[in-house]
Amino acid sequence: MLAGGPIFLLGSAFYYALYRELRAVRESDTPWDPNVRLWITGGVSFSALGVLLFLNPLVHYVAALYLVRRFRNPALPGPTPEHE
């Protein structure tokens, strides 16, 4: 959880820098005209989706709760070849 703050700040700084870069490219004489809203909104959405899917902190609580309950009830069958 302590790494969340710096990661949020670095992510925000990255998207701000990307925004500034995209604006500079759009204002230059290059043939590429990037859509700033698409790149920023898509990038932020993709990053948020990654955090929600892969770094969901609730998963750790569910796993810990299950393992404690499983440890307290040793009468449950363990993994056997027929259960795999």
PLY file of the C-alpha trace (Angstrom):
ply
format ascii 1.0
element vertex 84
property float x
property float y
property float z
element edge 83
property int vertex1
property int vertex2
end_header
0.00 0.00 0.00
2.89 2.40 0.67
4.00 2.15 -2.96
0.60 3.35 -4.16
1.35 7.03 -3.57
4.60 7.21 -5.55
3.12 5.06 -8.33
0.11 7.40 -8.54
2.39 10.45 -8.65
4.67 8.93 -11.29
1.68 7.85 -13.37
0.18 11.32 -13.16
3.50 12.91 -14.10
3.83 10.54 -17.06
0.39 11.39 -18.43
0.99 15.10 -17.94
4.29 14.81 -19.81
2.55 12.77 -22.53
-0.11 15.48 -22.80
2.53 18.18 -23.23
4.39 16.06 -25.79
1.24 15.35 -27.79
0.34 19.05 -27.84
3.83 19.90 -29.09
3.59 17.28 -31.85
0.17 18.57 -32.92
1.46 22.15 -33.10
4.54 21.17 -35.12
4.76 20.70 -38.89
4.82 16.89 -38.78
2.31 14.89 -40.83
1.17 12.95 -37.76
-1.70 14.62 -35.91
-2.29 12.55 -32.73
-5.63 12.72 -30.97
-4.73 14.03 -27.51
-8.00 12.96 -25.88
-7.71 9.45 -27.25
-4.12 8.96 -26.08
-4.62 10.44 -22.62
-8.07 9.02 -21.88
-7.16 5.65 -23.36
-3.88 5.50 -21.45
-5.42 6.46 -18.13
-8.28 3.99 -18.66
-5.89 1.20 -19.63
-3.71 1.91 -16.58
-6.74 1.97 -14.25
-7.99 -1.29 -15.73
-4.60 -2.87 -15.14
-4.63 -1.80 -11.50
-8.16 -3.08 -10.97
-7.53 -6.43 -12.64
-4.00 -7.29 -11.54
-3.28 -5.30 -8.39
-6.60 -5.62 -6.64
-5.76 -5.35 -2.91
-8.93 -7.18 -1.88
-7.58 -10.39 -3.37
-5.00 -10.58 -0.58
-7.69 -10.29 2.10
-9.83 -12.97 0.52
-6.84 -15.30 0.18
-5.76 -14.68 3.79
-9.29 -15.27 5.08
-9.58 -18.50 3.11
-6.20 -19.81 4.28
-7.01 -19.06 7.93
-10.38 -20.82 7.63
-8.75 -23.74 5.84
-6.03 -24.04 8.50
-8.62 -24.06 11.30
-10.53 -26.93 9.68
-7.95 -29.65 9.01
-10.67 -32.28 8.52
-11.21 -31.06 4.97
-9.60 -33.28 2.35
-6.33 -32.11 0.91
-5.40 -32.22 -2.76
-5.34 -35.76 -4.06
-4.90 -37.07 -7.58
-8.67 -37.61 -7.91
-9.41 -33.96 -6.86
-6.93 -32.43 -9.34
0 1
1 2
2 3
3 4
4 5
5 6
6 7
7 8
8 9
9 10
10 11
11 12
12 13
13 14
14 15
15 16
16 17
17 18
18 19
19 20
20 21
21 22
22 23
23 24
24 25
25 26
26 27
27 28
28 29
29 30
30 31
31 32
32 33
33 34
34 35
35 36
36 37
37 38
38 39
39 40
40 41
41 42
42 43
43 44
44 45
45 46
46 47
47 48
48 49
49 50
50 51
51 52
52 53
53 54
54 55
55 56
56 57
57 58
58 59
59 60
60 61
61 62
62 63
63 64
64 65
65 66
66 67
67 68
68 69
69 70
70 71
71 72
72 73
73 74
74 75
75 76
76 77
77 78
78 79
79 80
80 81
81 82
82 83
